[in-house]
Amino acid sequence: MSRYAKQVLFKPLGEAGQKKLSTSRVAVIGLGALGSMIANHLVRAGVGYTRLVDRDFVELDNLQRQVLYDEDDVKAALPKAVAAERRLSKINSEVRLEARVVDVSHATVEGLIQDVDLVVDGLDNFETRFTLNDACVKLGKRWVYGGCVGSYGMVMTVLPGEGPCFACLVGEKPAPGSSPTCDTAGVLNTAVAVVASLEATEALKLLIGKAEPPALQTLDVWSNQWQRVKVPRSEACDACVKRNFRHLVAAPSGTAVLCGRNAVQISPVNAVTLDLAEAERRLSALGKVRRNEYLLKASIDGCELTLFPDARAIIQGTNDPARARSLYARYVGA
Ligand SMILES: [Zn+2]
């Protein structure tokens, strides 16, 4: 019995579609609620190669909706990309997986997508989506946008050169605090499941060459409203018309407040490597420190610092970028 028998029986996909999936390469960007479910669908469906990209590690409040992780991953403080790869490799050992523990930024984004057929969005913030959109439009990569908050979600495919891009849809970046985020509105795991499933379905269609004309799908699982609307391409779009990719230019600060986390991420301005063992020795004098193969956690000054080998830090216990930067300067200094 073939692993994919039920899916091959589905006529619009069939043997030919399955064959295409098996030679396809996909990057799932962000492995939170949406991304872990998208990766789960694509890997089970037999996509030949999946790059699993996330900057964060597994925490207890992820388990309500992030279906690839369990309590052991929380205890081990595994990066989500690593935990996802471990779980998915037990589900399907016939496909290739690549875990990347990295922040998707102007500096990394093009390298993460340039050798894949399709990019699928599992992100949780607008800033990074603008960066991803710029990179995808620049390189002509198709991508599937999806977002979810509360009981509401939306999905749109971006086909560079053929239809509107994410910047056409959203316009200028919303000012911080002006749109509901998982900070203020929470999120239902059922809404996430529907949005992620729609994203994965659009991904499968694109991979086997049966894409619909791009349109925005919106839904609310609480009020049972579903819509599909055509989105025009913006004639003045910075990204897909003017090709002015300003989100691919270095951000001055390298500081990002993380959605719903009471945490700030600090990225070093220049590429540096942090010796986690050395940092462990240094910081052990100041507070409780633990370390695994991928990261180090230190409880200092009422905050928890998580340090990665690329000298990136996630500082929990504050939403204040200035305080986070000062802790970083004092204890990491990279
Ligand atoms: Zn555009």
Boltz pocket constraint, residues with backbone or C-beta under 6 A from the ligand:
constraints:
  - pocket:
      binder: B
      contacts: [[A, 163], [A, 164], [A, 165], [A, 166], [A, 167], [A, 168], [A, 169], [A, 234], [A, 237], [A, 238], [A, 239], [A, 240], [A, 241]]
      max_distance: 6.0
